[in-house]
Amino acid sequence: MESGEQEVFSNANANPASARGGPLYTPNLIGPLTRVPDFQASLLHELQDLKNELQIDSSQPCTHDDISIDDLKFFTDEELVEMAMKEALGDKQSFGSCSEPTGENLSEGREIVVREREQPQGMKCNGTISKRKPCKRRGRKEDKHDDESYMSKVEEYVRIKQRQDEDRACARLHSLSCKIKKDSNSSSEKVEMLKSLRLTNSSLQQTKFSGAQDFIAIQNPEVVLCVEVYHNVRKYVKTQEFLVLGRQTLTEMRDKIYCSTDQVMQKAGQHDSSGYFLIEDVFYNDLRDPAAIDYSEPIFDWLRNSKDDALKKWDRIVKGELQKKQKAVLGDVSTPDLPQFRRIAMQKVRFCDLRFRLGAGYLYCHQGDCKHTIVIRDMRLIHPEDVQNRAAYPIFIFQLKCRVRKCDVCNMFRATKMTVDDKWCPENPCYFCNDCYFLLHHAADGSLLYSDFLVYDYVHD
């Protein structure tokens, strides 16, 4: 199995809102080039091999000794003495009337066990043994042999009792340490755990409810991919995270991606439905709208007309700082060739058609020059506890909370305008609600009082 697929099994999502059975994310770990069908085939092959191995093991006879239930049972002192007496004395035919353990024998055996355990190691219980009443039918040698076998049985059961006491002590110590560790959790950790549980439960309830009206069954086997979207300015801030099915198209996920730039451009009347994903060496352009623009066309023109400049930039991208240090030691190395870039319509491509690397950062561009990093974090087979409605996917499992500013004038209403280099404002930039902005910048007839400032629509930070 490839290392990227091993990452899926070995890692597990520490994020409480992550998919059930999902992996944990390991930073700076990028898998090899893979595809969803390859992953699915290898995983199903591994499962089939495991089933065959289990069937073979179940069909073969068990060669090892069965575990006796007596090995798992805790015996009392009285039970151990009785068992020793029965084994040492019960099967002796020569005992005659003494072959069955009586009350006197049992009490005598208990005294032997107590005295044996009280004496130091290396000492013999000769005094105790001599007090036994020998049977008339046996000679002195037989009595001595029977006493030795009886004492060996008693010592054996005494050792069993000691092991049981040690096991009890270990179990009691383990339970006590677990209880102390559990009680040592601070109240803040419990609050965080409660918040994470609430987040997980609320997200699952929301997704199940959203898909209740239009139900489309999922075709099994199906692969679920976890896709992350990062901020366009704060590059290392994750804004959204989805669960996407392998048979879904790229446009289905693109329609779910939220960015404030879309709202700003829509308010300004300049919204553009164009966009593309750059995954490996393929541009996936969204050309569903007849008025959409192929954003990749200028890039292909630049690659054709400025090939030398493109090779230098590509060499700088591929080699990086580490390769510069290697070059200083090893000398010049051959410059890698430019990849063979291609372009495909986004609406015709499904996630199972992509070639990608788990953990690698890819590009999503929209609204002209608003760029986001897209990361396919992991993939796995769908679980019975996952949402089984295809219409509910892509499913939000994380959404960054937006920070909204209030108006700097009234400090009551939500800001909708932002001014820059405004001479009558105490701060730069300054935020206004609709009423305060028009009262301070417009006359009664709607004309501007002054225009030497910049104004922008404000959505959120």
C-alpha positions, -999 to +999 in steps of 0.1 A: +000+000+000+013+034-009+025+059+018-004+083+011-029+054+017-010+044+048-015+080+061-052+074+058-051+044+080-024+054+105-036+089+112-068+099+129-088+136+129-082+150+163-107+176+153-139+167+172-161+178+143-142+156+118-158+126+101-162+094+121-133+071+114-113+099+098-076+102+102-055+125+123-037+152+103+000+151+104+016+184+095+040+187+065+031+152+053+022+149+016+013+117+000+023+104-034+003+110-065-029+089-063-065+086-075-097+077-058-103+045-078-068+033-070-073+040-033-107+023-033-094-008-051-064-012-028-085-008+003-111-033-009-083-057-018-069-053+018-103-060+032-108-091+011-074-104+021-083-098+058-116-117+053-098-146+037-072-147+064-099-148+091-117-175+073-086-196+071-078-191+108-113-201+118-112-233+096-079-245+111-081-265+144-068-247+174-033-260+183-027-242+215-040-254+249-074-242+259-075-218+288-091-234+318-118-214+335-101-222+368-072-201+357-095-171+356-113-178+389-103-163+423-105-189+451-108-184+488-085-200+514-111-226+523-117-235+487-079-240+481-075-262+512-105-283+501-091-287+466-057-297+480-072-322+504-093-338+476-064-341+452-040-354+478-062-377+498-094-383+478-080-407+452-059-429+475-076-463+477-053-474+505-067-448+528-098-468+536-120-448+558-097-419+556-100-416+518-128-391+520-119-357+535-139-352+567-144-321+587-114-330+609-092-334+578-103-301+564-097-282+597-063-299+600-054-289+564-063-253+571-040-254+601-012-267+578-018-239+553-018-212+579+013-225+596+031-230+563+024-194+552+035-181+586+068-198+586+098-183+568+109-198+535+132-227+536+116-242+568+095-274+568+063-281+586+075-312+603+058-304+635+025-298+618+027-330+598+035-351+628+003-342+645-018-360+618-034-392+629-021-419+605-044-446+593-039-480+607-036-497+573-006-477+561+030-480+571+055-453+580+069-450+545+035-447+530+025-420+555+057-400+547+051-403+510+014-392+513+024-363+536+049-351+510+024-353+482-001-336+503+023-308+512+033-303+476-004-299+467-009-274+495+022-254+484+010-254+449-024-239+459-007-215+482+013-202+452-020-198+432-035-178+461-004-155+462-006-149+425-043-141+429-036-116+456-010-099+434-034-097+405-060-081+428-035-056+440-025-047+405-061-043+394-069-021+424-038+001+417-048+005+380-083+015+388-071+039+415-047+056+391-074+059+364-097+075+389-070+100+400-062+109+364-099+114+357-104+135+387-074+157+379-090+171+348-096+208+352-130+224+347-118+242+316-109+209+299-144+195+307-160+227+293-140+223+261-149+187+258-186+196+262-183+223+235-167+198+211-195+173+218-221+199+212-205+210+179-203+174+167-239+166+176-253+198+162-235+194+129-247+158+125-283+168+132-281+197+108-268+176+079-294+149+085-322+175+086-310+193+055-311+161+034-345+149+047-366+166+020-347+153-011-332+119-005-308+103-031-293+070-021-255+066-022-240+040-044-217+017-025-188+014-023-183+052-021-152+072-010-155+103+012-129+131+008-121+157+034-114+191+016-101+222+033-104+258+021-081+285+034-084+323+036-074+344+006-054+369+027-045+350+059-031+321+040-027+298+071-063+303+084-087+276+075-122+290+067-141+259+056-139+221+056-162+198+036-170+161+032-173+154-005-182+122-023-159+107-049-186+107-075-194+144-071-183+171-096-159+199-087-187+225-094-208+210-066-181+219-041-173+252-057-209+263-052-205+256-015-173+276-010-179+309+008-158+340+004-166+376+013-152+388-020-182+373-038-206+393-017-186+425-021-185+421-059-221+413-060-230+444-041-208+464-064-226+449-094-194+434-107-199+398-097-180+373-120-190+336-121-157+326-136-131+306-117-108+276-118-091+250-097-054+242-104-048+207-093-014+193-102-009+204-139-046+208-149-067+239-149-104+231-142-123+261-154-159+269-145-176+278-178-212+270-169-222+306-174-221+317-211-205+350-201-178+332-181-141+339-188-114+314-192-090+326-165-063+301-176-060+316-212-036+344-202-014+319-183-012+297-214-003+327-235+025+336-212+038+300-212+039+301-250+054+336-255+078+337-225+091+302-222+125+312-208+110+334-181+086+306-173+115+281-170+133+304-145+102+308-124+095+271-124+131+263-115+128+287-085+095+271-075+107+235-077+141+239-061+134+263-033+158+272-004+169+236+002+178+230-034+199+262-033+220+248-005+224+215-023+234+234-054+262+252-034+275+218-024+269+197-054+271+222-082+247+229-110+220+205-117+197+202-147+168+225-149+135+206-147+111+209-177+079+227-174+049+205-168+024+199-196-004+220-184-039+212-196-074+227-191-107+210-187-143+222-180-149+219-142-185+207-146-173+176-165-149+164-138-156+144-107-133+139-077-127+103-087-112+116-120-086+137-103-049+129-098-038+145-065-016+143-035-031+140+000-020+170+021-007+191-009-019+227-014-038+234-047-052+267-060-087+280-063-091+313-081-123+334-085-134+370-089-104+379-111-075+375-086-090+362-053-069+331-045-074+304-019-054+273-010-073+240-014-061+209+005-075+174+001-067+163+036-077+126+035-101+101+020-118+070+033-147+046+026-181+058+036-192+045+070-228+033+079-230+061+105-223+088+078-251+106+062-265+083+035-282+110+015-262+121-016-282+153-018-267+165+016-231+165+002-208+184+003-213+186+041-199+214+062-179+200+091-161+233+098-170+270+092-148+298+105-168+323+126-168+357+110-159+388+130-183+416+123-176+452+133-200+477+147-205+512+134-177+535+148-203+564+152-233+549+169-216+518+181-249+500+179-256+487+144-236+464+121-211+482+098-218+481+061-194+508+048-157+513+053-140+546+044-102+552+039-085+586+042-117+602+054-108+637+068-137+639+092-132+604+107-113+598+139-098+565+126-085+552+093-101+531+081-135+539+096-166+518+097-202+530+093-237+516+093-260+528+064-277+556+084-245+571+099-227+570+066-254+589+047-259+614+075-223+623+076-214+622+039-245+631+020-267+662+019-304+663+021-307+660-017-284+629-017-253+646-031-219+640-016-206+667+008-170+659-001-154+632-022-117+632-013-119+597+003-124+561-007-155+541+003-159+503+002-187+479+010-180+461+043-191+425+049-170+412+077-133+407+087 
